[in-house]
Amino acid sequence: MLSAAPRRLLALLAALASALLLLGAPAARAEDPAAPAPPVRLVIATAGLTWEDVDAQTTPALQDLADGASLAAMNTTSTTVVSTKRQGLETLRTGFRGRAEDAPRTAGIPTPPEDQWAQLPVETVEIDATSQVPTDQIEQALAGETIVLVDVGSVPDHGDFARTDALAALDDRVGQVLAARAAAETGVEGVAEDDPLRTLLVSVAATDPADPDAVERTGAVASRTVGLQVAIDTLGTGAPGPATLRSGATKQDGIVMLTDVAPTILSSYDSSATRNLPGQRVVPVPHDAAQQLAVDRSQAARLVDRATLPALGSWMALGVIGVVILLVPPLARRPRLAAVGRALATIAPLALPVGLVAQIVPWWRAEHPALALTAAVWAGSALLAAVVLFGPWRRHRSGPVGVAAALIAGIILLESAAGSHLQISSPLGAQPISGGRFYGLSNHLFGLVLAATMMALLCLFLHVHRPVLRVIATVLVGGTVAAVCLAPSMGADFGSGLATIPAFGLLALLVSGVRLRVWHVLALGAGGVGVVLGVSVLDWLRPPQQRTHLGQFIDELLDGDLLAVIVRKLAQNVQMLTGYWALALVVALAVALSVAILLPRRLRLQRLVGLDEQHPVAYRVRIAQVAGAWVGYAVNDTGPVLVAAMLGIWLAHLPAVLPDPGTTSPERAQESSPAGA
């Protein structure tokens, strides 16, 4: 029979799990009784067209189409590193990324491809207008009960000298297609002059190579050297003023995906797909500066990679200096120099959450975007550093580290809880060109949160010695992290929930004084799975347009695709290690350091041994940290970046709380604690 302490602890953890399930429940809401959207009658397909190309002088026909329409920048990621036009044209019809013929088996793409437009109650007419525009054919097709797909050709890469002329020619062809539509509308009943046949214009890929086979190479991560593409829907909001586009797949204004086009067309005809599609229909949303938003989305996505290294690296280099000072004994023995090293190591990771929310400042509009982003990161990091270094907690060695770690985790969690609007195209944020995730907690962000919260708890436990208070702190912090990670309106991350609940549950058991048994570990794992599945089912019960990754997993489960999902995630993990030697090196280093921090005495890490002798709880926190890291690695498809993120936080912060060389006390005489704490 369980003693009173374990029973209370398990009851507390069960209450936390129940709260998480309630948090994930869908709120009751009335669906908007809006009139059904008109059917899509004309789809104009091109490639290589970005919003930075569109203006009234250069592309008058495209600008005329955009005026009064709903606009967005569009992700066109395929199953290869770079997307091509032939892949995009197939995606238009199938709703899945890339070409089924060439897609890896782990991509989850039906083979042979299924034409979802075959489910429409009208005939599909395809017209080639890549060189000459058959206006009579387009007019005749639109006059009947059909949906018309017109290929108007593409424009070459931005570095091509022929791009300017090609862009003008493309605009002319689009103008001819729109003129044919206008002529057809005169004979179509119920079409008003100010309400034309619903038209979509989509740039289906970033490139249209002469030899697609030479370009379509698979890889672990999509290339971000290409840009977001143009998406225009003439369907408005019904109210005067411009509008942007939004889809349930991105949950962000001004960003949609190519895979959203097929569900949008099907929905406009009240037709259903033959299977669950990855995209969701797009809807217009009022926005005062819709085209500027699309341009901003495109510019930020294009520029962020080149600006990230100087912006984050310049600040975090301070941490490298600090860690070197702290880990080189002759330098660490010099009190003033060691104090400087601790300060530098403590504040270095603050650039990470600041970079995540750097979109507060429109740095991409500056003449020198990298300098503007660097200035924004330094300003924000300096402000946080002042809070960390000059607050009342500075009197204790672990105080600034704990506050810095809490700020890192808190800012990331708050940004996700608020809807993830600031992280789009920001350093360490969601990159819409890659299109892996547009909202919630990505794996590297979860890694930062898990590492930072564990470090914050470690610093807290150096001062809080009562087991019951440590358990309460662990459950409260772990519950907050799990709630944000799992809530569909916040983190919406399946894998992080599977790691969070066991990690913090294990820490609660370790600091409670309860003797850990195998069944405890199994119960934590089962509890994590149960809570995650419970929240996922609740998310799945919501309307399809509101579902997140959690509800989509239940869809895949019901379709019998569980094994395919597991294989796909494992393959992604392996591919990241084999395709990126630097990432493989980081994971190998993480393995070595995981062993080292769990075996400090055997490896003669005297300062870490000293920390454990003074504060045995530090070792228990490290056990939970290592367990959470590798569980997270195993259950996420980009586990290596999760582990790399955690490694970065602890490499900076752990040296800052170690005792000085030659002493066993990390807090000197100021922070003595009872034995066994």
C-alpha positions in Angstrom: 0.0 0.0 0.0 1.3 3.5 -0.9 2.4 5.7 2.0 0.9 9.2 2.4 3.6 11.1 0.6 3.5 9.2 -2.7 -0.3 9.2 -2.6 -0.4 13.0 -2.2 2.2 13.4 -5.0 0.4 11.1 -7.4 -2.9 12.9 -6.6 -1.2 16.2 -7.4 0.1 14.9 -10.7 -3.4 13.5 -11.5 -5.0 16.9 -10.8 -2.5 18.5 -13.2 -3.3 16.0 -15.9 -7.0 16.7 -15.4 -6.4 20.4 -15.7 -4.5 20.0 -18.9 -7.4 18.0 -20.4 -9.8 20.7 -19.4 -7.5 23.4 -20.9 -7.5 21.5 -24.2 -11.3 21.3 -24.4 -12.7 23.3 -27.3 -14.6 26.4 -26.3 -18.2 26.5 -27.3 -18.7 29.0 -30.1 -21.3 29.7 -32.7 -20.2 29.3 -36.3 -20.5 32.4 -38.4 -23.7 32.0 -40.5 -22.0 33.6 -43.5 -23.4 33.0 -47.0 -21.6 30.2 -48.9 -18.6 31.4 -50.9 -19.0 31.4 -54.6 -17.3 28.6 -56.5 -13.8 29.1 -57.9 -14.2 29.3 -61.7 -10.7 30.4 -62.8 -7.3 29.4 -61.5 -4.3 31.2 -63.0 -1.0 29.3 -62.3 2.5 30.7 -62.6 5.9 30.2 -60.9 8.7 32.4 -59.5 6.4 35.4 -58.8 6.8 37.1 -55.4 5.0 40.1 -53.9 8.2 42.2 -54.3 7.6 41.9 -58.1 4.0 43.4 -58.0 3.3 47.1 -58.4 1.2 49.4 -60.6 4.1 50.5 -62.8 5.8 47.1 -63.5 2.9 44.8 -63.4 -0.3 46.8 -64.0 -2.5 43.7 -64.7 -1.4 41.9 -61.6 -1.9 45.0 -59.5 -5.3 45.5 -61.0 -6.2 41.9 -60.0 -4.8 42.4 -56.5 -6.8 45.6 -55.9 -9.9 44.7 -54.1 -8.9 41.0 -53.8 -7.7 39.0 -50.8 -3.9 38.6 -50.7 -1.2 36.5 -49.0 2.3 35.3 -49.3 2.4 31.6 -50.0 4.6 28.7 -49.0 5.3 26.3 -51.9 7.5 23.7 -50.1 7.6 20.3 -51.8 9.2 17.0 -50.9 12.5 18.2 -52.4 14.9 20.9 -51.2 13.7 23.3 -53.9 10.2 23.3 -55.2 9.6 23.3 -59.0 6.6 24.3 -61.1 5.8 20.8 -62.2 5.6 19.8 -58.6 3.4 22.7 -57.8 1.0 22.0 -60.6 0.5 18.5 -59.3 0.0 19.9 -55.8 -2.8 22.1 -57.1 -4.7 19.0 -58.1 -3.8 16.5 -55.4 -3.5 18.7 -52.3 -0.2 17.0 -51.3 3.3 18.5 -51.5 5.4 17.6 -54.5 5.0 14.8 -57.1 3.9 11.4 -55.9 6.1 9.7 -58.4 9.3 11.0 -56.9 8.3 11.5 -53.3 10.0 9.3 -50.6 7.8 6.6 -49.1 8.0 8.3 -45.8 6.5 11.5 -47.1 3.0 10.2 -46.7 1.9 11.1 -50.2 -0.6 8.8 -51.9 0.9 6.9 -54.9 -0.4 7.0 -57.6 -1.6 10.6 -57.2 -5.3 11.3 -56.7 -6.8 14.2 -58.6 -9.1 15.9 -56.0 -10.6 18.1 -58.7 -12.3 15.0 -60.0 -14.6 15.3 -57.0 -16.0 18.6 -58.3 -19.4 18.7 -59.9 -18.1 20.5 -62.9 -15.6 19.7 -65.7 -12.0 20.8 -65.5 -10.5 22.6 -68.5 -6.7 23.1 -68.7 -5.4 25.7 -71.0 -1.7 26.4 -71.9 -1.0 30.1 -72.1 2.7 30.0 -71.5 3.5 31.7 -74.8 0.2 32.7 -76.6 -3.0 33.3 -74.7 -6.0 31.6 -76.4 -8.5 34.1 -75.2 -11.4 32.7 -77.2 -10.9 29.3 -75.7 -10.7 30.8 -72.2 -13.9 32.8 -72.8 -15.8 29.8 -74.1 -14.7 27.6 -71.2 -15.7 30.2 -68.6 -19.1 30.7 -70.2 -19.9 27.0 -69.5 -20.2 25.0 -66.3 -16.5 24.5 -65.8 -13.5 25.3 -63.7 -10.6 26.6 -65.8 -6.9 26.1 -65.0 -4.7 28.5 -67.1 -0.9 28.1 -67.0 0.5 31.5 -67.9 4.1 30.5 -67.7 6.8 31.6 -65.2 9.5 34.1 -64.6 13.2 33.2 -64.1 15.3 33.6 -60.9 16.0 37.1 -59.6 19.6 36.9 -60.8 18.6 36.3 -64.4 19.0 39.3 -66.7 15.9 38.3 -68.6 13.7 38.5 -65.5 12.5 42.1 -66.1 11.3 41.3 -69.7 9.8 38.0 -68.6 7.9 39.7 -65.8 6.4 42.2 -68.2 5.4 39.4 -70.6 3.8 37.5 -67.7 1.8 40.5 -66.7 0.6 40.9 -70.3 -0.5 37.3 -70.4 -2.4 37.7 -67.1 -4.0 40.8 -68.5 -5.2 38.9 -71.5 -6.6 36.1 -69.4 -8.5 38.7 -67.2 -9.9 40.3 -70.4 -11.2 36.9 -71.5 -12.8 36.5 -68.1 -14.5 39.9 -68.4 -15.8 39.0 -71.8 -17.1 35.6 -70.5 -18.9 37.3 -67.6 -21.2 39.2 -69.8 -22.8 35.9 -70.8 -22.8 34.3 -67.3 -26.1 34.7 -65.4 -25.8 36.3 -62.0 -22.4 37.8 -62.4 -22.2 41.5 -61.6 -19.6 43.9 -62.8 -18.3 44.5 -59.3 -18.4 40.8 -58.4 -16.5 38.9 -61.1 -16.1 35.1 -61.5 -14.1 34.0 -58.5 -10.5 33.7 -59.5 -7.4 32.4 -57.9 -3.9 33.4 -59.0 -1.2 31.3 -57.4 2.6 31.1 -58.0 2.9 27.4 -57.5 6.7 27.2 -57.1 9.8 29.3 -56.7 11.5 27.8 -59.8 10.6 26.5 -63.2 13.9 24.8 -64.3 14.4 23.5 -67.8 15.5 20.2 -66.3 13.4 19.6 -63.2 15.0 16.2 -62.6 18.4 17.9 -62.0 16.9 20.2 -59.4 14.4 18.0 -57.5 16.7 16.6 -54.8 15.5 15.4 -51.5 16.9 16.7 -48.2 16.1 17.0 -44.5 15.2 20.7 -44.7 13.7 22.7 -47.5 15.9 25.4 -49.0 15.2 29.0 -47.7 17.1 30.6 -50.6 13.8 30.8 -52.5 11.0 33.1 -51.6 7.4 33.1 -50.6 5.1 33.2 -53.7 2.0 35.3 -54.7 -1.5 34.1 -53.8 -4.6 36.1 -54.8 -8.2 35.3 -54.3 -10.8 37.6 -55.7 -13.2 36.6 -52.9 -13.5 39.4 -50.5 -14.9 39.8 -47.0 -18.1 41.4 -48.1 -17.0 44.6 -46.5 -15.3 47.5 -48.2 -11.5 47.7 -47.9 -8.6 45.4 -48.5 -8.3 41.9 -47.1 -5.6 39.3 -46.5 -5.9 35.6 -46.6 -5.6 33.2 -43.7 -5.9 29.4 -43.5 -6.4 26.9 -40.7 -3.0 25.3 -41.7 -1.0 28.5 -40.9 -3.3 30.3 -38.5 -1.5 33.5 -39.5 -2.8 36.5 -41.4 -1.0 37.0 -44.8 0.5 33.5 -45.0 -1.1 30.5 -46.7 0.2 27.3 -48.2 0.0 25.8 -51.7 -1.6 22.7 -50.2 -4.5 25.0 -49.1 -5.6 25.6 -52.7 -7.2 22.2 -53.3 -9.3 22.3 -50.1 -10.3 25.9 -50.9 -11.5 24.9 -54.4 -13.3 21.8 -53.0 -15.0 23.8 -50.3 -16.2 26.4 -52.8 -18.2 23.6 -54.5 -19.2 21.9 -51.3 -17.2 18.9 -52.3 -15.1 16.6 -50.2 -11.7 15.1 -50.8 -11.1 11.4 -51.0 -8.8 11.5 -48.0 -7.6 13.9 -45.3 -5.5 16.7 -46.9 -2.7 18.5 -45.2 -4.0 21.9 -46.2 -7.2 23.8 -45.2 -9.3 26.3 -47.1 -8.3 29.9 -47.1 -10.6 32.6 -45.9 -10.4 36.4 -46.4 -9.7 38.5 -43.3 -10.1 42.3 -43.3 -6.7 44.1 -43.2 -6.0 47.8 -43.8 -2.7 47.1 -45.5 -3.0 43.6 -47.0 -0.5 44.0 -49.8 2.0 45.6 -47.5 1.6 42.7 -45.1 2.2 40.3 -48.0 5.4 42.2 -49.0 6.5 42.3 -45.3 6.0 38.6 -45.0 8.0 38.0 -48.2 10.9 40.4 -47.3 11.3 39.2 -43.8 11.3 35.5 -44.8 13.9 36.2 -47.6 16.3 38.3 -45.4 16.1 36.6 -42.0 18.7 33.9 -42.5 21.5 36.3 -43.6 20.7 38.6 -40.7 20.4 36.0 -37.9 24.1 35.1 -37.5 25.3 38.7 -37.0 22.3 39.6 -34.8 22.4 36.6 -32.4 26.1 35.6 -32.8 27.5 39.0 -31.9 25.7 39.0 -28.6 26.1 35.3 -27.8 29.9 35.6 -28.4 29.9 37.3 -25.0 28.8 34.0 -23.6 31.7 32.1 -25.2 34.1 34.5 -23.6 32.4 34.1 -20.2 32.3 30.3 -20.4 36.1 30.2 -21.3 36.8 32.4 -18.3 34.8 30.1 -16.0 36.1 26.8 -17.2 39.8 27.7 -17.4 41.0 27.3 -13.7 43.7 30.0 -13.7 41.1 32.5 -15.0 38.3 31.2 -12.8 40.5 31.7 -9.6 40.6 35.4 -10.2 37.5 36.7 -8.4 36.9 39.9 -10.4 37.5 38.2 -13.7 35.3 35.2 -12.7 32.5 37.6 -11.8 32.7 39.1 -15.3 32.7 35.6 -16.8 29.6 34.7 -14.8 27.8 37.8 -16.0 28.7 37.2 -19.6 27.7 33.6 -19.5 24.4 34.4 -17.8 23.2 37.0 -20.2 24.4 35.4 -23.4 21.3 33.2 -24.0 19.0 36.3 -23.5 19.5 37.0 -27.2 17.4 33.9 -28.1 14.0 35.0 -26.8 14.7 38.6 -27.9 15.4 37.3 -31.5 12.2 35.3 -31.4 10.1 38.4 -30.9 12.2 40.8 -33.0 9.4 41.3 -35.4 8.1 43.9 -33.1 10.5 46.1 -35.1 10.2 46.1 -38.9 13.9 45.6 -39.4 13.5 44.1 -42.9 12.5 47.6 -44.2 15.8 49.2 -43.2 18.5 50.0 -45.7 20.7 47.5 -43.9 18.4 44.8 -42.5 21.2 42.8 -40.8 22.4 45.9 -38.9 18.8 46.8 -38.0 18.1 43.3 -36.6 21.4 43.3 -34.8 20.5 46.7 -33.1 17.1 45.4 -32.1 18.5 42.2 -30.6 21.2 44.1 -28.7 18.7 46.7 -27.4 16.3 44.0 -26.2 19.0 41.8 -24.8 20.6 44.7 -22.9 17.3 45.6 -21.3 16.9 42.0 -20.1 20.5 41.9 -19.0 19.9 44.9 -16.8 17.0 43.2 -15.1 19.1 40.0 -14.6 22.3 41.6 -13.4 21.0 44.5 -11.3 18.0 43.1 -9.5 18.0 42.2 -5.8 18.8 38.5 -6.7 22.3 39.6 -7.8 23.4 39.1 -4.2 23.4 35.3 -4.7 25.5 33.6 -7.4 22.7 31.5 -8.7 20.2 34.4 -8.6 21.0 36.1 -12.0 21.2 32.7 -13.7 17.8 31.7 -12.4 16.2 34.9 -13.4 17.8 34.8 -16.9 16.6 31.2 -17.4 13.1 32.2 -16.2 13.0 35.1 -18.6 14.0 32.9 -21.5 11.3 30.3 -20.9 8.7 32.9 -20.0 9.1 35.0 -23.1 9.0 32.0 -25.4 5.9 30.5 -23.6 4.2 33.9 -23.6 4.8 34.4 -27.3 3.3 31.0 -28.1 0.4 31.5 -25.7 -0.4 34.8 -27.5 -0.8 33.2 -30.9 2.8 33.0 -32.2 2.4 36.1 -34.3 5.8 37.6 -33.5 7.9 34.6 -34.4 7.1 34.4 -38.1 10.3 34.9 -40.0 12.2 35.9 -36.9 15.5 34.5 -35.8 14.8 31.1 -34.2 11.1 31.5 -35.1 8.8 29.8 -37.6 10.3 30.1 -41.1 7.4 30.3 -43.6 9.6 29.4 -46.6 10.4 26.0 -45.0 6.8 25.6 -43.9 7.4 23.1 -41.2 5.3 25.0 -38.6 3.6 28.4 -38.5 2.4 28.5 -34.9 3.0 27.1 -31.5 6.2 25.6 -30.1 8.7 24.2 -32.6 11.1 21.6 -31.3 14.0 23.9 -30.9 11.8 26.4 -28.9 10.6 23.6 -26.7 14.2 22.6 -26.2 15.0 26.1 -25.0 12.0 26.1 -22.7 12.7 22.7 -21.2 16.4 23.6 -20.6 15.7 27.0 -19.2 12.9 25.9 -16.8 15.0 23.1 -15.5 17.9 25.6 -14.9 15.5 28.0 -13.2 14.3 25.3 -10.9 17.8 24.2 -10.1 18.7 27.8 -9.1 15.5 28.0 -7.0 16.2 24.7 -5.3 19.6 26.0 -4.1 17.6 28.3 -1.8 14.4 26.3 -1.2 15.2 23.2 0.8 11.8 21.8 1.9 10.8 18.9 -0.3 7.1 19.9 -0.3 7.9 23.3 -1.6 10.2 21.9 -4.3 7.4 19.5 -5.4 4.9 22.4 -5.6 7.3 24.5 -7.6 8.0 21.6 -10.0 4.4 20.8 -10.5 3.4 24.5 -11.0 6.3 25.1 -13.5 5.8 21.8 -15.2 2.0 22.3 -15.4 2.5 25.8 -17.0 4.9 24.4 -19.5 2.7 21.5 -20.4 -0.4 23.7 -20.6 1.2 26.0 -23.1 2.8 23.2 -25.1 -0.4 21.2 -25.4 -3.2 23.8 -25.6 -4.4 23.9 -29.2 -4.6 27.7 -29.1 -1.1 28.0 -27.8 1.8 25.5 -28.4 -0.2 22.8 -30.1 2.8 20.5 -30.0 2.3 16.7 -29.7 5.9 15.7 -29.1 6.6 18.3 -26.4 3.7 17.0 -24.3 5.1 13.5 -24.5 8.4 14.8 -23.0 7.2 17.5 -20.6 4.9 15.4 -18.4 7.4 12.6 -17.8 10.3 15.0 -17.3 8.7 17.2 -14.7 6.9 14.3 -13.2 10.2 12.6 -12.7 11.7 15.7 -11.2 8.8 16.0 -8.8 9.3 12.4 -7.6 13.1 12.9 -7.3 12.8 16.0 -5.1 10.0 14.7 -3.0 12.1 12.1 -1.3 10.0 9.2 -2.6 12.1 6.2 -3.6 11.9 6.0 -7.3 10.6 2.7 -8.7 10.1 1.3 -12.2 6.4 1.6 -12.1 6.7 5.3 -11.3 8.5 5.8 -14.6 6.1 3.7 -16.5 3.1 5.5 -15.0 4.6 8.9 -16.0 5.1 7.7 -19.5 1.6 6.3 -19.7 0.2 9.5 -18.1 2.0 11.6 -20.7 0.6 9.6 -23.6 -2.9 9.7 -22.1 -3.0 13.4 -21.5 -1.6 14.2 -25.0 -4.1 11.8 -26.7 -6.9 13.3 -24.6 -6.1 16.9 -25.6 -5.7 15.7 -29.2 -9.1 14.1 -29.3 -10.6 17.3 -27.9 -8.9 19.3 -30.6 -10.1 16.8 -33.2 -13.7 17.4 -32.1 -13.5 21.0 -33.2 -14.4 22.0 -36.8 -11.7 21.1 -39.3 -10.8 24.7 -39.9 -9.9 25.1 -36.3 -7.9 21.9 -35.8 -4.2 22.0 -35.1 -1.4 19.4 -35.4 -3.0 17.6 -32.4 -6.3 17.0 -34.1 -4.7 16.2 -37.4 -2.8 13.4 -35.6 -6.1 11.8 -34.6 -7.2 12.1 -38.3 -4.1 10.1 -39.3 -4.7 7.6 -36.5 -8.2 7.0 -37.7 -7.0 6.6 -41.2 -4.7 3.8 -40.1 -1.6 5.9 -40.8 0.0 5.6 -37.4 2.9 3.4 -38.6 3.5 5.8 -41.5 3.6 8.8 -39.2 6.1 7.0 -36.8 8.3 6.0 -39.8 8.2 9.5 -41.2 9.3 11.1 -38.0 12.1 8.6 -37.4 13.3 9.0 -41.0 13.4 12.8 -40.5 15.5 12.4 -37.4 18.0 10.1 -39.2 18.1 12.3 -42.3 19.0 15.3 -40.3 21.9 13.5 -38.7 23.2 12.0 -42.0 22.6 15.1 -44.0 24.1 17.7 -41.7 27.5 16.8 -40.2 27.5 19.8 -37.9 24.2 18.7 -36.4 25.4 15.2 -36.0 28.5 16.6 -34.2 26.3 18.6 -31.8 24.2 15.5 -31.0 27.4 13.5 -30.3 28.6 16.3 -28.0 25.2 16.2 -26.3 25.5 12.5 -25.7 29.0 13.0 -24.2 27.9 15.8 -22.0 24.8 13.9 -20.8 27.1 11.2 -19.6 29.5 13.6 -18.1 26.9 15.5 -16.0 25.5 12.2 -14.7 28.9 10.8 -13.8 30.9 13.7 -12.5 32.8 11.8 -9.8 33.9 9.0 -12.2 35.0 11.6 -14.7 36.7 13.7 -12.0 34.7 16.8 -12.7 35.6 18.3 -9.3 33.6 21.5 -9.5 30.4 19.6 -10.5 31.1 17.1 -7.7 31.4 20.1 -5.3 28.0 21.4 -6.4 26.4 18.0 -5.8 28.0 17.7 -2.4 26.8 21.1 -1.3 23.4 20.7 -3.0 22.4 17.1 -3.8 19.3 18.3 -5.5 21.4 19.6 -8.4 22.1 16.0 -9.5 18.4 15.2 -9.4 17.6 18.1 -11.6 20.2 17.0 -14.1 18.7 13.5 -14.2 15.3 14.9 -15.1 17.0 17.3 -17.6 18.8 14.5 -19.4 15.7 12.3 -19.4 13.5 15.0 -20.8 16.1 15.8 -23.5 16.4 12.3 -24.9 12.7 11.5 -24.6 12.1 14.7 -26.6 14.7 13.6 -29.1 13.0 10.3 -29.6 9.4 11.5 -30.0 10.0 14.5 -32.3 10.8 14.5 -35.9 13.5 17.1 -35.5 15.0 15.8 -32.3 18.5 16.9 -33.0 17.6 20.6 -33.0 15.8 20.1 -29.7 18.9 18.6 -28.1 21.1 21.3 -29.6 18.9 24.0 -28.1 19.0 22.5 -24.7 22.8 22.0 -25.0 23.3 25.7 -25.7 21.4 26.9 -22.6 23.2 24.5 -20.2 26.6 25.1 -21.7 26.2 28.8 -20.8 24.4 28.6 -17.5 25.7 25.6 -15.7 29.3 26.9 -15.5 27.9 30.1 -13.9 26.6 28.2 -10.9 29.6 25.9 -10.3 31.7 26.5 -7.2 35.0 28.3 -7.7 38.0 26.0 -8.3 39.3 24.6 -5.0 36.0 25.1 -3.1 32.9 23.0 -2.8 30.4 25.8 -2.3 28.8 27.4 -5.3 27.4 30.2 -3.2 30.5 30.7 -0.9 29.6 31.6 2.6 26.4 33.4 1.6 24.4 30.4 0.6 25.0 27.6 3.1 22.4 24.9 3.1 21.6 21.9 5.3 23.2 18.6 4.5 21.2 16.5 2.1 19.5 19.4 0.5 
